[in-house]
Amino acid sequence: MARAAVKMPDAFLERISKLNNRFDEIVPRVLEKGAEPVIQKAKTNLAARIGQGTKESSQSTGELLASLETTRPTQNANGDWNLRVGVPTTKDSKGVSNALKAAVLEYGKSGQPPRPWLKPTKSATRKACVEAMEKALEKEIEKL
């Protein structure tokens, strides 16, 4: 799966640690809210890059764009929470991996220049992602 990582600010992590025993039930909801602006921008960027700069008209079926998704929030062995936004390793109707197609768009191949969509998404949505998570966290704290 193509993915991008965004590190949360230390002040934000300190506020989260004050939630004590409700932490594990609140954090997944906060992460999902933070992923919303990222997935929207990723879809916009990916749609703009498909068929861009080709000699022939695009034969896109829309399956790559439709496969863009977020995973469920999970906790790793170190206690860190992760949620991935990207293209899973599913295959399209022709049997071609969607992750392969996404990687070729991002990095290019012989005779095909790169048309990055994931890296610009990461840099463009960092601030919006953090703000969305902060708002979601504030709402969750108000509910307590």
C-alpha positions as protocol buffer text, in pm:
chain_id: "A"
residue {
  index: 1
  type: MET
  ca { x: 0 y: 0 z: 0 }
}
residue {
  index: 2
  type: ALA
  ca { x: 131 y: 344 z: -86 }
}
residue {
  index: 3
  type: ARG
  ca { x: 137 y: 554 z: 229 }
}
residue {
  index: 4
  type: ALA
  ca { x: 250 y: 875 z: 391 }
}
residue {
  index: 5
  type: ALA
  ca { x: 329 y: 939 z: 757 }
}
residue {
  index: 6
  type: VAL
  ca { x: 245 y: 1258 z: 946 }
}
residue {
  index: 7
  type: LYS
  ca { x: 403 y: 1316 z: 1287 }
}
residue {
  index: 8
  type: MET
  ca { x: 183 y: 1481 z: 1549 }
}
residue {
  index: 9
  type: PRO
  ca { x: 315 y: 1780 z: 1748 }
}
residue {
  index: 10
  type: ASP
  ca { x: 435 y: 1714 z: 2104 }
}
residue {
  index: 11
  type: ALA
  ca { x: 186 y: 1960 z: 2260 }
}
residue {
  index: 12
  type: PHE
  ca { x: -97 y: 1773 z: 2091 }
}
residue {
  index: 13
  type: LEU
  ca { x: 33 y: 1440 z: 2220 }
}
residue {
  index: 14
  type: GLU
  ca { x: 53 y: 1581 z: 2575 }
}
residue {
  index: 15
  type: ARG
  ca { x: -314 y: 1686 z: 2565 }
}
residue {
  index: 16
  type: ILE
  ca { x: -411 y: 1342 z: 2442 }
}
residue {
  index: 17
  type: SER
  ca { x: -226 y: 1177 z: 2733 }
}
residue {
  index: 18
  type: LYS
  ca { x: -459 y: 1354 z: 2979 }
}
residue {
  index: 19
  type: LEU
  ca { x: -751 y: 1139 z: 2867 }
}
residue {
  index: 20
  type: ASN
  ca { x: -636 y: 844 z: 3085 }
}
residue {
  index: 21
  type: ASN
  ca { x: -860 y: 535 z: 3053 }
}
residue {
  index: 22
  type: ARG
  ca { x: -1080 y: 679 z: 2772 }
}
residue {
  index: 23
  type: PHE
  ca { x: -776 y: 727 z: 2547 }
}
residue {
  index: 24
  type: ASP
  ca { x: -812 y: 399 z: 2356 }
}
residue {
  index: 25
  type: GLU
  ca { x: -1174 y: 463 z: 2262 }
}
residue {
  index: 26
  type: ILE
  ca { x: -1131 y: 831 z: 2168 }
}
residue {
  index: 27
  type: VAL
  ca { x: -808 y: 823 z: 1964 }
}
residue {
  index: 28
  type: PRO
  ca { x: -948 y: 615 z: 1674 }
}
residue {
  index: 29
  type: ARG
  ca { x: -1230 y: 866 z: 1623 }
}
residue {
  index: 30
  type: VAL
  ca { x: -983 y: 1157 z: 1633 }
}
residue {
  index: 31
  type: LEU
  ca { x: -754 y: 987 z: 1380 }
}
residue {
  index: 32
  type: GLU
  ca { x: -1045 y: 920 z: 1145 }
}
residue {
  index: 33
  type: LYS
  ca { x: -1145 y: 1288 z: 1156 }
}
residue {
  index: 34
  type: GLY
  ca { x: -785 y: 1384 z: 1079 }
}
residue {
  index: 35
  type: ALA
  ca { x: -781 y: 1153 z: 778 }
}
residue {
  index: 36
  type: GLU
  ca { x: -1084 y: 1319 z: 614 }
}
residue {
  index: 37
  type: PRO
  ca { x: -900 y: 1621 z: 464 }
}
residue {
  index: 38
  type: VAL
  ca { x: -614 y: 1395 z: 358 }
}
residue {
  index: 39
  type: ILE
  ca { x: -837 y: 1151 z: 169 }
}
residue {
  index: 40
  type: GLN
  ca { x: -1023 y: 1436 z: -3 }
}
residue {
  index: 41
  type: LYS
  ca { x: -700 y: 1602 z: -120 }
}
residue {
  index: 42
  type: ALA
  ca { x: -552 y: 1265 z: -223 }
}
residue {
  index: 43
  type: LYS
  ca { x: -856 y: 1193 z: -441 }
}
residue {
  index: 44
  type: THR
  ca { x: -832 y: 1537 z: -601 }
}
residue {
  index: 45
  type: ASN
  ca { x: -458 y: 1502 z: -666 }
}
residue {
  index: 46
  type: LEU
  ca { x: -489 y: 1148 z: -799 }
}
residue {
  index: 47
  type: ALA
  ca { x: -776 y: 1240 z: -1032 }
}
residue {
  index: 48
  type: ALA
  ca { x: -570 y: 1529 z: -1167 }
}
residue {
  index: 49
  type: ARG
  ca { x: -266 y: 1307 z: -1236 }
}
residue {
  index: 50
  type: ILE
  ca { x: -445 y: 1018 z: -1408 }
}
residue {
  index: 51
  type: GLY
  ca { x: -401 y: 1059 z: -1783 }
}
residue {
  index: 52
  type: GLN
  ca { x: -196 y: 1379 z: -1743 }
}
residue {
  index: 53
  type: GLY
  ca { x: 76 y: 1433 z: -2002 }
}
residue {
  index: 54
  type: THR
  ca { x: 5 y: 1123 z: -2210 }
}
residue {
  index: 55
  type: LYS
  ca { x: 21 y: 1103 z: -2589 }
}
residue {
  index: 56
  type: GLU
  ca { x: -303 y: 908 z: -2611 }
}
residue {
  index: 57
  type: SER
  ca { x: -630 y: 977 z: -2432 }
}
residue {
  index: 58
  type: SER
  ca { x: -672 y: 820 z: -2091 }
}
residue {
  index: 59
  type: GLN
  ca { x: -831 y: 477 z: -2069 }
}
residue {
  index: 60
  type: SER
  ca { x: -888 y: 504 z: -1697 }
}
residue {
  index: 61
  type: THR
  ca { x: -1178 y: 301 z: -1560 }
}
residue {
  index: 62
  type: GLY
  ca { x: -1183 y: 488 z: -1231 }
}
residue {
  index: 63
  type: GLU
  ca { x: -1096 y: 175 z: -1032 }
}
residue {
  index: 64
  type: LEU
  ca { x: -768 y: 320 z: -901 }
}
residue {
  index: 65
  type: LEU
  ca { x: -941 y: 633 z: -776 }
}
residue {
  index: 66
  type: ALA
  ca { x: -1221 y: 427 z: -620 }
}
residue {
  index: 67
  type: SER
  ca { x: -969 y: 206 z: -438 }
}
residue {
  index: 68
  type: LEU
  ca { x: -822 y: 500 z: -244 }
}
residue {
  index: 69
  type: GLU
  ca { x: -914 y: 446 z: 122 }
}
residue {
  index: 70
  type: THR
  ca { x: -817 y: 470 z: 486 }
}
residue {
  index: 71
  type: THR
  ca { x: -748 y: 176 z: 711 }
}
residue {
  index: 72
  type: ARG
  ca { x: -893 y: 127 z: 1056 }
}
residue {
  index: 73
  type: PRO
  ca { x: -688 y: 290 z: 1331 }
}
residue {
  index: 74
  type: THR
  ca { x: -461 y: 29 z: 1490 }
}
residue {
  index: 75
  type: GLN
  ca { x: -213 y: 31 z: 1771 }
}
residue {
  index: 76
  type: ASN
  ca { x: 133 y: -120 z: 1721 }
}
residue {
  index: 77
  type: ALA
  ca { x: 354 y: -299 z: 1976 }
}
residue {
  index: 78
  type: ASN
  ca { x: 511 y: 32 z: 2085 }
}
residue {
  index: 79
  type: GLY
  ca { x: 169 y: 178 z: 2169 }
}
residue {
  index: 80
  type: ASP
  ca { x: 168 y: 414 z: 1871 }
}
residue {
  index: 81
  type: TRP
  ca { x: -159 y: 458 z: 1683 }
}
residue {
  index: 82
  type: ASN
  ca { x: -158 y: 432 z: 1303 }
}
residue {
  index: 83
  type: LEU
  ca { x: -411 y: 501 z: 1032 }
}
residue {
  index: 84
  type: ARG
  ca { x: -306 y: 469 z: 670 }
}
residue {
  index: 85
  type: VAL
  ca { x: -441 y: 664 z: 376 }
}
residue {
  index: 86
  type: GLY
  ca { x: -355 y: 519 z: 40 }
}
residue {
  index: 87
  type: VAL
  ca { x: -417 y: 256 z: -220 }
}
residue {
  index: 88
  type: PRO
  ca { x: -439 y: -104 z: -95 }
}
residue {
  index: 89
  type: THR
  ca { x: -292 y: -399 z: -282 }
}
residue {
  index: 90
  type: THR
  ca { x: -628 y: -494 z: -432 }
}
residue {
  index: 91
  type: LYS
  ca { x: -649 y: -566 z: -802 }
}
residue {
  index: 92
  type: ASP
  ca { x: -865 y: -405 z: -1066 }
}
residue {
  index: 93
  type: SER
  ca { x: -1101 y: -591 z: -1300 }
}
residue {
  index: 94
  type: LYS
  ca { x: -809 y: -671 z: -1534 }
}
residue {
  index: 95
  type: GLY
  ca { x: -599 y: -821 z: -1253 }
}
residue {
  index: 96
  type: VAL
  ca { x: -354 y: -531 z: -1223 }
}
residue {
  index: 97
  type: SER
  ca { x: -258 y: -420 z: -872 }
}
residue {
  index: 98
  type: ASN
  ca { x: -396 y: -77 z: -783 }
}
residue {
  index: 99
  type: ALA
  ca { x: -92 y: -15 z: -563 }
}
residue {
  index: 100
  type: LEU
  ca { x: 133 y: -81 z: -863 }
}
residue {
  index: 101
  type: LYS
  ca { x: -57 y: 169 z: -1075 }
}
residue {
  index: 102
  type: ALA
  ca { x: -41 y: 427 z: -795 }
}
residue {
  index: 103
  type: ALA
  ca { x: 335 y: 373 z: -754 }
}
residue {
  index: 104
  type: VAL
  ca { x: 395 y: 410 z: -1129 }
}
residue {
  index: 105
  type: LEU
  ca { x: 205 y: 740 z: -1125 }
}
residue {
  index: 106
  type: GLU
  ca { x: 398 y: 859 z: -820 }
}
residue {
  index: 107
  type: TYR
  ca { x: 749 y: 753 z: -924 }
}
residue {
  index: 108
  type: GLY
  ca { x: 726 y: 690 z: -1299 }
}
residue {
  index: 109
  type: LYS
  ca { x: 884 y: 408 z: -1497 }
}
residue {
  index: 110
  type: SER
  ca { x: 1100 y: 368 z: -1806 }
}
residue {
  index: 111
  type: GLY
  ca { x: 948 y: 594 z: -2069 }
}
residue {
  index: 112
  type: GLN
  ca { x: 692 y: 741 z: -1829 }
}
residue {
  index: 113
  type: PRO
  ca { x: 785 y: 1040 z: -1615 }
}
residue {
  index: 114
  type: PRO
  ca { x: 668 y: 1057 z: -1254 }
}
residue {
  index: 115
  type: ARG
  ca { x: 344 y: 1241 z: -1180 }
}
residue {
  index: 116
  type: PRO
  ca { x: 351 y: 1269 z: -801 }
}
residue {
  index: 117
  type: TRP
  ca { x: 18 y: 1281 z: -622 }
}
residue {
  index: 118
  type: LEU
  ca { x: 84 y: 1129 z: -278 }
}
residue {
  index: 119
  type: LYS
  ca { x: 380 y: 1340 z: -168 }
}
residue {
  index: 120
  type: PRO
  ca { x: 207 y: 1670 z: -261 }
}
residue {
  index: 121
  type: THR
  ca { x: -100 y: 1547 z: -73 }
}
residue {
  index: 122
  type: LYS
  ca { x: 107 y: 1487 z: 238 }
}
residue {
  index: 123
  type: SER
  ca { x: 267 y: 1831 z: 234 }
}
residue {
  index: 124
  type: ALA
  ca { x: -56 y: 2014 z: 145 }
}
residue {
  index: 125
  type: THR
  ca { x: -274 y: 1852 z: 410 }
}
residue {
  index: 126
  type: ARG
  ca { x: -45 y: 1838 z: 711 }
}
residue {
  index: 127
  type: LYS
  ca { x: -185 y: 2153 z: 871 }
}
residue {
  index: 128
  type: ALA
  ca { x: -548 y: 2069 z: 787 }
}
residue {
  index: 129
  type: CYS
  ca { x: -503 y: 1718 z: 927 }
}
residue {
  index: 130
  type: VAL
  ca { x: -364 y: 1842 z: 1257 }
}
residue {
  index: 131
  type: GLU
  ca { x: -637 y: 2107 z: 1287 }
}
residue {
  index: 132
  type: ALA
  ca { x: -911 y: 1850 z: 1218 }
}
residue {
  index: 133
  type: MET
  ca { x: -767 y: 1620 z: 1485 }
}
residue {
  index: 134
  type: GLU
  ca { x: -742 y: 1904 z: 1735 }
}
residue {
  index: 135
  type: LYS
  ca { x: -1107 y: 2002 z: 1676 }
}
residue {
  index: 136
  type: ALA
  ca { x: -1219 y: 1641 z: 1708 }
}
residue {
  index: 137
  type: LEU
  ca { x: -1018 y: 1601 z: 2028 }
}
residue {
  index: 138
  type: GLU
  ca { x: -1167 y: 1918 z: 2176 }
}
residue {
  index: 139
  type: LYS
  ca { x: -1518 y: 1788 z: 2102 }
}
residue {
  index: 140
  type: GLU
  ca { x: -1435 y: 1455 z: 2263 }
}
residue {
  index: 141
  type: ILE
  ca { x: -1291 y: 1627 z: 2571 }
}
residue {
  index: 142
  type: GLU
  ca { x: -1605 y: 1844 z: 2602 }
}
residue {
  index: 143
  type: LYS
  ca { x: -1818 y: 1529 z: 2604 }
}
residue {
  index: 144
  type: LEU
  ca { x: -1630 y: 1393 z: 2908 }
}
